[in-house]
Amino acid sequence: MKVAGRKMRTIWLAPDGKSVEIIDQTRLPHELVVARLACLADAARAIRDMQVRGAPLIGATAAYGMALAVAEDPSDTGIDEAAATLAATRPTAVNLAWALGEMRRALAGLPAERRLAAALVRADAIAEVDVAINRAIGEHGAKLIHRALDAKHRHGPVQILTHCNAGWLATVDWGTALAPIYRAHDAGVALHVWVDETRPRNQGASLTAWELGQHGVPHTIIADNAGGHLMQHGEVDLCIVGTDRTTACGDVANKIGTYLKALAARDNGVPFYVALPSPTIDWAIEDGAAIPIERRDPREVTHIAGWSEDGCRVEVRLTPAGSAAENFAFDVTPARLITALITDRGVCPASRDGLLGLFPERRQRGAA
C-alpha cells in the first residue's frame, strides 16, 4: 500500500541482512517511525507492546523473530526457548502459533550451521504468502462491495463500517477487512468508510484512519457507540471486520466491541462480513467459547495518549484514581450473526460446511 504516495510494507528484512525493520505502530498517526529489531527480545517486545499488531503481522513478526533467535542460538534448546518466548506474547491470535510451527518444521533436522539461512528464507516466504493471501481476500471481497453498489442502483457511495484496524498495518500488505475496500476504491467504486475509534487503544482512530487517508479513501471517524445509530438510519450498507481467530464452525474472535456491531447489524438487516486469511482458522476449536481472550494492562483503559498542540506525545488519566478497570482485548461473535466469511479462497457461509467447502483437505484430515 502507499504512504505519501510511496509503496511500503509493515515489516521487512533490513539492508544489513541481519536485522528486521518495522513500522512502529505505537507512534502512529502522528509520526512515521521505523524501528529496528536486532534480536529475539526485540521481536517479542514489538509483539507484546503492539509496535506490530494484527494476527497476520504478528505471525510474520514471530517468524522473523525466530530467525533472529537462531542467529543468537541455533541449538534445539535455543529454538525451543525462542518459540516459547514468542508464543507467550499474545495468546488470542492463532497466526502466532501457526508461524512458529512453520518455522520449527523448517528448521527441524538441519545442522546448526544451516539453520539461520533456512530461517530467513522461511520467514521471507511466510511474509510473501501473507501478501498473496490478503490480495486474494481483496479480490473476493470487492465483489461484495460491487454487489452493494448494484443494490443501490449504482448510486454511491457504498457506506461501509469497520471496527479496529484490519488494513495493511495489521498484515504485511493489503490487509484483510480493508483489502476489499482498497480493491474496490482502486477500481473506481464510490465508497465511504465509517471508522470506529475502537477503544481502548483507538486502533481505528489512529491506524485505520491514517492508512485510509494515505491511500485516498474517503472516511469518517466515529465513536464506537455510534455504529448502531448509523445502521438504524440507513447510513451503513455493509460491515466488514477482521478476526484474530476463527473456529472450525465459523465463530470469530476480534477486537472488543465487534460482537455489539454484529448484533446491531442483525437487528437492522445490514450484511456483516468477516475477512480472514486461512492461517487464522483454528481447526482444533469448534466453539468460540474455547478461544482464549487476552486481558491487557488496565492502564490502556484508565489512560489515553495523544498529541499536544505543541507537538509532543502526552498521556493523561481519564478515570478516577481509585476506580478499578478491566481490559478485555477481544470478544467472540458467533457464526449465526455473520453473513459470510471472506477468505483467500472465496466467500462462504460462517459454518463448518461453509469452511470445509473452501478447504476440502481439512475434511479429509478430519479437520485436525
QUIWOCOR-V304092 format. One record per residue. RES is the residue in one small letter. SS is DSSP state (A for helix, B for strand, O for the rest). OMEGA is omega in whole degrees, 0 to 359 (NA if undefined). NEAR is the number of other ideal C-beta (glycine too) atoms within 8 Angstrom. Layout:
BEGIN
RES:SS:OMEGA:NEAR, RES:SS:OMEGA:NEAR
END
This chain:
BEGIN
m:O:190:13, k:B:171:9, v:B:183:8, a:O:178:5, g:O:182:4, r:B:179:6, k:B:183:5, m:O:173:8, r:O:182:10, t:O:183:13, i:B:180:14, w:B:176:7, l:B:183:10, a:O:180:10, p:O:180:3, d:O:179:5, g:O:184:6, k:O:182:6, s:O:183:10, v:B:178:14, e:B:181:11, i:B:165:13, i:B:178:13, d:O:187:10, q:O:176:12, t:O:181:7, r:O:177:9, l:O:8:13, p:O:190:6, h:O:180:6, e:O:172:5, l:O:185:7, v:O:175:7, v:B:180:8, a:B:181:10, r:B:175:9, l:B:186:15, a:O:185:7, c:O:179:10, l:A:182:12, a:A:179:6, d:A:181:11, a:A:179:17, a:A:179:12, r:A:180:9, a:A:179:13, i:A:184:18, r:A:183:8, d:O:175:7, m:O:164:9, q:O:167:12, v:O:178:14, r:O:190:11, g:O:188:14, a:A:181:16, p:A:180:17, l:A:174:16, i:A:179:17, g:A:180:16, a:A:179:16, t:A:177:16, a:A:178:16, a:A:177:16, y:A:177:15, g:A:176:15, m:A:178:19, a:A:177:15, l:A:179:16, a:A:179:16, v:A:177:15, a:A:179:9, e:A:184:8, d:O:183:10, p:O:183:10, s:O:176:7, d:A:179:5, t:A:179:7, g:A:179:12, i:A:179:16, d:A:182:8, e:A:179:10, a:A:180:14, a:A:179:12, a:A:179:8, t:A:182:11, l:A:181:16, a:A:183:9, a:O:187:6, t:O:182:11, r:O:189:9, p:O:189:6, t:O:185:13, a:O:184:13, v:A:178:13, n:A:179:14, l:A:179:16, a:A:179:8, w:A:182:10, a:A:178:16, l:A:177:14, g:A:178:8, e:A:181:11, m:A:180:17, r:A:178:11, r:A:180:7, a:A:184:10, l:A:185:13, a:O:176:6, g:O:180:2, l:O:173:8, p:O:186:5, a:A:185:7, e:A:180:5, r:A:189:8, r:A:182:13, l:A:180:10, a:A:180:7, a:A:181:11, a:A:180:14, l:A:179:11, v:A:182:9, r:A:178:14, a:A:177:15, d:A:181:9, a:A:178:8, i:A:179:14, a:A:181:15, e:A:177:9, v:A:178:8, d:A:180:16, v:A:181:13, a:A:180:9, i:A:184:13, n:A:175:19, r:A:180:11, a:A:176:10, i:A:179:18, g:A:181:14, e:A:181:9, h:A:183:14, g:A:180:16, a:A:179:13, k:A:179:9, l:A:178:14, i:A:175:16, h:A:179:10, r:A:178:8, a:A:177:12, l:A:177:12, d:A:180:8, a:A:177:7, k:O:181:10, h:O:176:5, r:O:177:6, h:O:181:4, g:O:6:9, p:O:170:7, v:B:182:15, q:B:185:12, i:B:176:15, l:B:176:15, t:B:183:17, h:O:182:15, c:O:176:15, n:O:175:13, a:O:177:15, g:O:184:17, w:A:177:16, l:A:178:16, a:A:182:15, t:O:173:18, v:O:176:14, d:O:178:12, w:O:184:13, g:O:178:18, t:O:181:16, a:O:181:14, l:O:180:16, a:A:176:17, p:A:179:17, i:A:179:16, y:A:181:16, r:A:181:12, a:A:178:13, h:A:181:12, d:A:178:6, a:O:176:7, g:O:179:5, v:O:175:12, a:O:181:8, l:B:178:15, h:B:184:11, v:B:169:14, w:B:186:15, v:B:173:14, d:B:179:15, e:O:175:11, t:O:171:15, r:O:8:8, p:O:184:7, r:O:174:7, n:O:180:10, q:A:177:12, g:A:183:16, a:A:185:11, s:A:187:10, l:A:181:15, t:A:180:20, a:A:181:13, w:A:184:11, e:A:175:15, l:A:178:14, g:A:179:9, q:A:182:10, h:A:177:10, g:O:180:5, v:O:178:11, p:O:183:7, h:B:177:12, t:B:178:8, i:B:178:8, i:B:172:11, a:O:183:6, d:A:185:11, n:A:182:6, a:A:186:8, g:A:180:16, g:A:178:12, h:A:180:8, l:A:179:13, m:A:179:15, q:A:184:7, h:O:174:6, g:O:183:5, e:O:178:7, v:O:178:15, d:O:176:10, l:B:174:15, c:B:172:15, i:B:177:16, v:B:176:17, g:O:178:15, t:O:176:14, d:O:175:14, r:B:178:14, t:B:180:13, t:B:180:16, a:O:179:13, c:O:173:10, g:O:171:15, d:O:181:14, v:B:171:18, a:B:178:15, n:B:184:14, k:B:182:13, i:O:184:7, g:O:180:13, t:A:180:14, y:A:180:10, l:A:177:9, k:A:179:16, a:A:177:13, l:A:179:9, a:A:179:12, a:A:179:14, r:A:183:10, d:A:184:8, n:A:177:10, g:O:179:4, v:O:178:12, p:B:182:11, f:B:184:14, y:B:175:15, v:B:180:18, a:B:184:17, l:O:171:15, p:O:185:15, s:A:177:10, p:A:180:11, t:A:180:15, i:B:177:12, d:B:185:11, w:O:181:8, a:O:182:5, i:O:179:11, e:O:189:6, d:O:180:8, g:A:179:12, a:A:181:5, a:A:180:7, i:O:178:14, p:O:181:5, i:O:181:11, e:O:170:10, r:B:183:7, r:O:182:7, d:O:178:5, p:O:179:10, r:A:177:6, e:A:177:10, v:A:186:12, t:A:182:10, h:B:176:10, i:B:179:8, a:B:179:6, g:B:186:8, w:B:181:7, s:O:181:8, e:O:180:3, d:O:172:4, g:O:179:5, c:O:176:6, r:B:181:9, v:B:177:8, e:B:181:7, v:B:176:7, r:B:178:6, l:O:192:7, t:O:174:8, p:O:185:4, a:O:183:5, g:O:183:3, s:O:177:7, a:O:179:4, a:O:173:8, e:O:184:7, n:O:175:11, f:B:187:9, a:O:186:10, f:B:165:13, d:B:183:12, v:B:174:12, t:B:181:14, p:O:184:8, a:A:183:11, r:A:181:5, l:A:186:11, i:O:180:15, t:O:179:6, a:B:174:13, l:B:177:17, i:B:182:14, t:B:177:15, d:O:178:10, r:O:180:8, g:B:181:6, v:B:183:10, c:B:173:12, p:O:178:8, a:O:182:14, s:O:177:10, r:A:181:9, d:A:179:7, g:A:180:13, l:A:181:16, l:A:175:11, g:A:178:8, l:A:182:10, f:O:185:11, p:A:179:8, e:A:177:6, r:A:176:12, r:A:181:9, q:A:181:6, r:O:180:7, g:O:180:5, a:O:181:9, a:O:NA:6
END
